[in-house]
Structure formats: C-alpha cells, structure tokens
Amino acid sequence: MSARAFRPYGWAIALVVLLGGLTAALGAWQLQRGFAKADLLQRFASAEAQAPRELGAGDRAERGVIERVRARGSFDGERQLLLDNQSRNRVPGYRVWTPLRLVDGGIAVVDRGWVPADGDRSKLPALPVPPDEVSVVGFWRALPQPGMRLEVDNCAGAAWPRIVQYPTVEELRCLYGASVPDGMLLMDADVPGGFVRDGGGASPGLSPGKHYAYAAQWFVFTLLLLFFFIKFSFRSRHDG
C-alpha cells in the first residue's frame, strides 16, 4: 500500500477559502441578527413595565430606545401606508401604518398591525379606521430599518393606500408634513381599531430562534466543506 500524504489541489484550497469564508460569514451574520432581535425583545419586555407617557408632536424616538406612550387624536383613513413584504407564519402580507392627527396638532404614524395580502397585488385590503377621537397606547420606537434598503421613492405616487418599502422619516414628512415625529407608535394588541397584533411588542418576525437555526446551518456547511476538503486532500504520493 502506497503512503498517503496531505496534498491538496490548488483549486481546492481556493474553493474552500472562498466558499468556507462565505458560509462562515453568513453564519456569523445570522447569529448577530438573532442576538439583535433577542436584545430588542428584552427591551420591549422592559418597556412594558413602564407607565405610558403622553406622546407629543415634538417627540423623537432614539435609536435603540423603546418607551410606553399614549397618543390621543383621530386617524386619517384616507392616507394610509402598507409596509410591503411582511409575512406572518409564511403568509405574505403588509403592516398597516396609519397617520394619527394628534390633539396638539402633530401627526404620528401608528402601526395598527398585520393584514394578509391578496394574490392579486392590485387588490389592496380594506383598512377601516375608528370614526371618532381615539386614545392609542403602545410602544414608541424608532422607525424599523431593513437589512438592505431598496432604492425606491416612497414619497412618489398618488393612489392611497400606498405600498411602501421601509420609509424614512424624511419620506414620511414628505407625505404628511413636517410635524411628523421621528418615530413610530406600535399599537397594543388590546387597543380596538387595529388588525393582527401580538402582545408585548412581539411578533413572529422578531423571533431570534430562526436566525440561530440559519446560523447553525451555515456553520454546518462550513464544517462539512472542511471535512471533505481534508478527506480528499490525502492522496497517494504517486498521484499527480
């Protein structure tokens, strides 16, 4: 039997470096996303113990800070937004963002919950609002940001409700005026006048578990790649 030695091919080394680096990086990215969502859930839980304060037109939500607030005003049902690509239990849908005209004159954007999307995207869901003045209690937080922002102009267009892709505060002010506070009110699940919501600020999209599972898959791919690289790199000294 001829002796075998560790003699990897050059192309195999390059392949392992490229693919292994990519899968390891994807695993680390998913792990970080899981940590971030776990931290966000903890901040929601901490905020839930707070007594709600009154939300005013001049308020600003600091990035990373979640507060309990109460806002009084009237919903503007004619100019609502549908945040696109918001699946729930693998069902495609939207988050409904409705402007609330505050009693002090400002306009706050309220996330009233999730609605399913029709198979025909030209058919938008009905979005009724309470007709009278309301008192909305919920979590005041910075506007959500996507992992990758698409180059879209959320202020363009004429039809309402308008489908948007994670609008910035500048775009919201373009739509509703300069009095829009820099933040969003996530309406509590027991407040009437909303759609599908979860208690405590939680939602299926905030679950860190799926990110940990994805991270584990990517790390397993990395280990398998290394295993097969080492296994097939031991060759006979007579092999070319």
PEJO-V760958 format. One record per helix or strand. SS is the DSSP state (a for helix, b for strand). FROM is the first residue (numbers start at 1). TO is the last residue. If there is no record, write none. Layout:
# PEJO-V760958
SS;FROM;TO + SS;FROM;TO
This chain:
# PEJO-V760958
b;4;6 + a;10;48 + b;53;54 + b;60;60 + b;67;75 + b;81;83 + b;88;88 + b;91;91 + b;93;102 + b;107;116 + b;134;141 + b;162;164 + a;169;176 + b;180;180 + b;182;182 + b;184;187 + b;196;196 + a;199;201 + a;204;206 + a;209;233 + b;234;236
